[in-house]
Amino acid sequence: MATPLMVRSSPFWCRHCYTYQYPLNYKPFSSISYSPIKTKSFSLLNSAKMEGGTGITQEVKENLGEDLRVKKKIFVAGATGSTGKRIVEQLLAKGFAVKAGVRDLEKAKTSFSHDNPALQIVKADVTEGSVKLAEVIGDDSEAVICATGFRPGWDLFAPWKVDNFGTVNLVDACRKLGVNRFILVSSILVNGAAMGQLLNPAYIFLNVFGLTLVAKLQAEQYIRKSGINYTIIRPGGLRNEPPTGNLVMEPEDTLYEGSISRDKVAEVAVEALNLPEASYKVVEIVSRPDAPNRSYVDLFGSIKQR
Ligand SMILES: NC(=O)c1ccc[n+]([C@@H]2O[C@H](COP(=O)([O-])OP(=O)(O)OC[C@H]3O[C@@H](n4cnc5c(N)ncnc54)[C@H](OP(=O)(O)O)[C@@H]3O)[C@@H](O)[C@H]2O)c1
């Protein structure tokens, strides 16, 4: 009989030995099939290929023999977005394998270089439901990073479809697959009403377009109740310029202004993957010239879990 989802303790990724470490008392979710030993990790992808349909790219596995180098594979949703693309690039630079989830394969061709064997590009529209998403995320992804955001257009429900239901679909796909790490790029002010920021122009502006911030908050709440090990990153206004100043990281519902480079947001998302201090946390980030330079362990460690 299925038992309710419950987190007893969490595995973590050791960047030194490049393997998953499991606490002695670790027990995976009992109601989902989750194999903590991902034998498929002992493979390399032979090329960055693309395909349509359900979008699962053919992998060619190379037996590494005694060489136990393992590339941990991360699925990135919204990979052709301004932040998503940076997340993909930084993951690859740090030695991860990446499954880049994109809506438009043609666009992806111009976004990424084709010759990286650690990059796999798959078609993934988050509005198409959790079953299809589970197919593309596959049983070889160890974690999901969501950097999607609705594209403004005539559809007033787009924020709900993408930023709420789309993210919920991704979480449900993770639960089906037993993927127990989820990182979401959300936004400061999602809970602006509760913070007394109803009249903040940014809060008003972003909610005029289909209640975008409310949609994101709903998705956040779903993730937090899901039992999945999450890190919700709420950045201030996003800039394309390279980072300046130092990173400020605060608890949820704290920051109501400020901005940050997309490069830095991507860095925070990638760092969160490796740090146990980032687990089950909501963090708000901006950068400021006068902020002290702190390590990620210190920054994430200073945020309390709620
Ligand atoms: N802009 C800001 O100042 C700001 C501030 C705080 C937080 N944020 C949030 O930060 C996140 C990243 O922002 P950004 O400006 O870097 O993003 P962006 O460039 O607007 O990219 C959004 C991504 O989401 C994808 N997407 C849209 N609908 C989708 C769907 N149905 N299925 C799958 N993917 C879909 C887009 O795909 P295509 O490439 O195919 O269009 C694109 O890759 C967003 O959630 C945004 O709301 C933004």
The ligand as an ORCA input file, in Angstrom:
! r2SCAN-3c Opt
* xyz 0 1
  N      12.717     39.919    -15.825
  C      12.955     40.193    -14.559
  O      13.416     41.283    -14.186
  C      12.678     39.129    -13.534
  C      12.848     39.440    -12.184
  C      12.679     38.440    -11.247
  C      12.334     37.172    -11.633
  N      12.142     36.892    -12.961
  C      11.818     35.516    -13.325
  O      13.023     34.837    -13.580
  C      12.780     33.779    -14.513
  C      13.762     33.897    -15.669
  O      13.562     35.136    -16.284
  P      14.232     35.490    -17.704
  O      13.869     36.914    -18.007
  O      15.642     35.111    -17.741
  O      13.421     34.496    -18.619
  P      13.081     34.603    -20.188
  O      14.267     35.091    -20.940
  O      11.798     35.343    -20.346
  O      12.887     33.059    -20.549
  C      11.747     32.380    -20.195
  C      11.924     30.962    -20.665
  O      10.727     30.250    -20.375
  C      10.419     29.502    -21.530
  N       9.006     29.177    -21.615
  C       7.954     29.995    -21.784
  N       6.817     29.281    -21.860
  C       7.178     27.979    -21.754
  C       6.483     26.760    -21.788
  N       5.153     26.731    -21.963
  N       7.174     25.594    -21.645
  C       8.529     25.608    -21.495
  N       9.249     26.733    -21.463
  C       8.577     27.911    -21.590
  C      10.851     30.361    -22.691
  O      10.962     29.568    -23.847
  P      11.291     30.247    -25.263
  O      12.751     30.575    -25.205
  O      10.964     29.182    -26.248
  O      10.426     31.451    -25.390
  C      12.175     30.846    -22.166
  O      13.158     29.871    -22.393
  C      11.332     33.906    -14.945
  O      10.536     33.032    -14.163
  C      11.007     35.345    -14.579
  O       9.634     35.536    -14.328
  C      12.317     37.847    -13.920
*
